[in-house]
Amino acid sequence: GLRQACLLRFGEYHVNHTSNLKSDPKLAELYLTEALKLSKHNPKENSLNIALTQHNLGVACNTLGKYQKAKELIQIALRVEEEHYGQDHVQVASTLGNLA
């Protein structure tokens, strides 16, 4: 719903604007964790959208030094992306880059 969409956008903003002085990985983690909970309870939610949320949450966790949690989230996202796109897709490459 609307709440989930807002949480996703706020979380993505704080993950994807790391050069922005207003970005905050702690807020990203908070927003994306809540969005992930909501998406898992929504039967209409696309597994690829959930994977993107997990990927972004993993990036936020990595920035916060939560490396094990980041790795687990990004690996889950990677499996879904590989299934959906195949191994040669740019999104899969981006996710692999975040595991490095």
C-alpha positions in Angstrom: 0.0 0.0 0.0 0.9 3.6 0.3 2.8 3.2 3.6 5.0 0.5 2.1 5.7 2.6 -1.0 6.6 5.6 1.1 8.9 3.6 3.3 10.6 2.1 0.2 11.2 5.5 -1.4 12.6 7.0 1.8 14.8 4.0 2.3 16.0 4.1 -1.3 16.8 7.8 -1.0 19.0 7.3 2.0 20.8 4.3 0.4 21.2 5.8 -3.1 22.3 9.3 -2.2 25.4 8.5 -0.1 27.1 11.7 -1.3 24.2 13.7 -0.1 24.9 15.2 3.3 21.3 14.4 4.3 21.5 10.7 3.6 21.3 8.5 6.6 22.0 4.7 6.5 20.3 4.2 9.9 17.1 5.7 8.5 17.5 3.6 5.4 17.8 0.5 7.5 14.7 1.5 9.5 12.5 2.3 6.5 13.6 -0.6 4.4 13.2 -3.1 7.3 9.7 -1.9 7.8 8.9 -2.0 4.1 10.3 -5.5 3.9 8.0 -6.7 6.7 5.0 -5.1 4.9 5.9 -6.6 1.5 6.2 -10.1 2.9 2.7 -9.9 4.3 1.3 -8.7 0.9 0.4 -11.6 -1.3 0.4 -9.4 -4.4 4.0 -8.3 -3.8 6.4 -9.3 -6.6 9.4 -11.4 -5.5 11.6 -9.2 -7.6 10.4 -6.1 -5.6 11.2 -7.9 -2.4 14.6 -8.8 -3.7 15.3 -5.1 -4.5 14.3 -4.1 -1.0 16.6 -6.8 0.4 19.4 -5.6 -1.8 19.0 -2.0 -0.7 18.7 -3.0 2.9 21.9 -5.0 2.5 23.7 -2.0 1.2 22.5 0.1 4.1 23.6 -2.6 6.6 27.0 -2.8 4.9 27.4 1.0 5.3 26.5 0.6 9.0 29.2 -2.1 9.4 26.6 -4.9 9.8 28.5 -7.1 7.3 27.1 -10.5 8.0 23.5 -9.2 7.8 24.3 -7.3 4.6 25.9 -10.4 3.0 22.8 -12.6 3.8 20.3 -10.0 2.4 22.3 -9.4 -0.7 22.8 -13.1 -1.4 19.0 -13.7 -1.1 18.4 -10.9 -3.5 21.0 -12.3 -5.9 19.3 -15.7 -6.1 16.0 -14.1 -7.0 17.6 -11.7 -9.5 19.5 -14.6 -11.2 16.3 -16.6 -11.5 14.4 -13.7 -13.0 17.0 -12.0 -15.2 19.7 -14.7 -15.8 23.4 -14.4 -14.8 24.4 -11.9 -17.5 22.0 -9.1 -16.5 23.3 -5.7 -15.3 21.2 -5.9 -12.1 22.8 -9.2 -11.3 26.3 -7.6 -11.9 25.4 -4.7 -9.6 24.3 -7.1 -6.8 27.4 -9.1 -7.3 29.5 -5.9 -7.0 27.9 -5.2 -3.6 29.0 -8.7 -2.4 32.6 -7.9 -3.2 
